[in-house]
Structures are given as C-alpha cells and as structure tokens.
C-alpha cells in the first residue's frame, strides 16, 4: 500500500509492505464510527488521519497528512486507505481452507 504526500514542496511516496493485523481492528472501529455520524466532524477526521498514520507505521505525522494532501479528494483518499485495509483482510479469506496463509496474499 502507498500514499503520496506533498511535503516541503515535493511529492513523497510512502509505502508499507506489511500491514499489522491489529490495523483491521482499528479499521473496523473507524468504519463503525464513520457510519454512525450524520456528518464528518473534526474529531472523527483527526481519528481517521491518525489511523492512516498508523497503517503506514507512523512514517509521517497527522500534520504531514493535513498539509500534504490536497483539499479536493482528501476524504476519499483517507477513506480509501481504510477500505484497502478491510479489503486486504477480507481477501485473505479467499482460497484458504486450513488456516495456512496464502502466499499470493502476503
């Protein structure tokens, strides 16, 4: 998974080759919180940005996210990371019959 942020007037790409299983738990909690809201508020946005930082092992700060993503599409990008984490976990359910990991999903 990767994210591009504009920091110090240049585009930087951050990648994470391994997403901790713990992030699925956080993603489900975040998804539930977003679903319970009638509208996005600053507290929920802060939690979502902190979640994104956690997915990328805190290679950047929440301020880097707020300053490094353009306003148009920022929520879609953040929510995309959330969705990607959930989808990645669900993709592991396909093709596994005995609990062993599927090398295609690593």
C-alpha positions, 0 to 999 in steps of 0.5 A, a space after each residue: 500500500 502507498 500514499 503520496 504526500 506533498 511535503 516541503 514542496 515535493 511529492 513523497 511516496 510512502 509505502 508499507 509492505 506489511 500491514 499489522 493485523 491489529 490495523 483491521 481492528 482499528 479499521 473496523 472501529 473507524 468504519 463503525 464510527 464513520 457510519 454512525 455520524 450524520 456528518 464528518 466532524 473534526 474529531 472523527 477526521 483527526 481519528 481517521 488521519 491518525 489511523 492512516 498514520 498508523 497503517 503506514 507505521 507512523 512514517 509521517 505525522 497527522 500534520 504531514 497528512 493535513 498539509 500534504 494532501 490536497 483539499 479536493 479528494 482528501 476524504 476519499 483518499 483517507 477513506 480509501 486507505 481504510 477500505 484497502 485495509 478491510 479489503 486486504 483482510 477480507 481477501 485473505 479469506 479467499 482460497 484458504 481452507 486450513 488456516 495456512 496463509 496464502 502466499 499470493 496474499 502476503 
